[in-house]
């Protein structure tokens, strides 16, 4: 089995763990063992996929359309279970990002998985601290389009 297949199995196991509400999930097959654990935490702000625009104040109509023209923002979330490491220099709330930039990375099984802004913008919120464990789908940053 190659690394891409292994990482995909880990990603699917993490998704299953979150969706099923499990704190621990283990797979053993031949010479491969995968164990996913998540930490029970207070509920964080709802995570929205990177690149999905929502109104800054969260107001929408009953059919899901935005009710007015507010600046849009995207919430970047963890795609892996692991330890988040903020890139240097670390961004702070209110910082302006001029272009696509690596804001942090999630270290999972010794692999560095970058979290990128994907566009210029202003950092509205930083939901994590350096060295903090993160769960799959956990909100990391909110970026406002400028």
N, C-alpha and C positions, 0 to 999 in steps of 0.2 A: 504494500500500500504506500502511495507517495504522500508527501506532506500536504498537498492541496486536498486530497481526499480526507486525510486525517483532520485537517482544519475544518473542512465542511462538516464532518461528523461531530466535531466539538461544537460548532456553531448550531447545528440542529439539536444536539443534546441540551445546550444552553437554552434555546428557544422552547423546547419541550418542558424543561424545568420551570421556566418562568410561566408559561401558559398553564401548566398543570398545578402551579402554586407549590411546587416541591422545594424543599430547602437543600436536598441532596439527591443526586441521581448518578448511578454507576453502570457502565457498560464494560463487560469483559468478553473478549472474543479472540481466540487464538493467542497471539503474542501482544495484543493491544488491550490496554486498560485505560478507560477514560472515566474520570470522576468529576462531576460538576457540583459545586457547592455554592449556594448564595447565602448572603447574610440577611437575616430578617431585620428590616429597617423601617422607620416611619415612612409613610408615603411621600414621595417627592413630587414636584410639579409634573403634570402629564408630559410625556415625551412625544415629540412630533418628529417625523423623519426629516433629515437634513434636506433642504431645498423646498420644503413645503411652506408656502407663505400663509401667514395668518395675520389678522389685524393685531396691532400692538395692544389694544385693550381687550381683545378676545371677543368682541361683539360680532355676532353673525345673525342672519335671518333664519327662519325656520327651515328653509330649503338649503341651508349651508352657504349661501352667498354672503359676501361681506357687505355690511349695511352702509359703510361709508369708506372714504379713501384715507385710511390711516397708513402710516408707514408699516410695511410688513416685516416680520422676523421669522427666522428659522431656529429650531432647537436642534443642536447637534447632540446625538446620543451615542452611547457605547454600543459597539457592534460585537464586543467580546466581554467575557467575564475576566477580570484581572485587576491589576494595580495601575491607576492612572498616574502618569508622570507629566507635569506641565513642561512645555518647551521653554527654553530660555531665549530672550527675556520673557518671563511669564506675562500674559495679558491680564489686565484688570478691568473691572466694569467701567464702561465709558471710553475705553481705548478704541481708537479708530484703526482698522485694518485696511491698508491700501490695496492689497491684492490677496490672492489665494495664499494662505499661510498655514503651516502646521502649528496648531495651538497646543497640542498635547499628544501623547500616545498612550495606549493601553498595553501594558506588558502582560502577555498571556502565554504561559508555558515557555518563557524565555524568548518569545517572539515580540518584536516591537510593531504594534498596529497603530499607524498614525491617525489622528483626528484633525482634519483639515477644514478650514473655513469655506473653501470652494468659491469664494467671491469676496469682494471688498465689503466693508460694513463697519458697524459700531457694535462693540460687545455690550449687550444689555445685562447679561448675568453670567456669572461663573458659579456653577452649582457644586463644584468639587474642589478638594484641596490636593496638593501634591502628595503622592504616596498613599492615597485613600483607595481601598478596594471598591470596585464598581461592578454592577450587575449588567447583564445584557439588557439593552433598551433604556438604561438609566440616563436621564438628562445630564449633559456635561456643560454646555454653553448655549446661550441664546444670542443670536447675531441679528441685528437690524440692518436691512438693506439701506444703503445711502445713495 
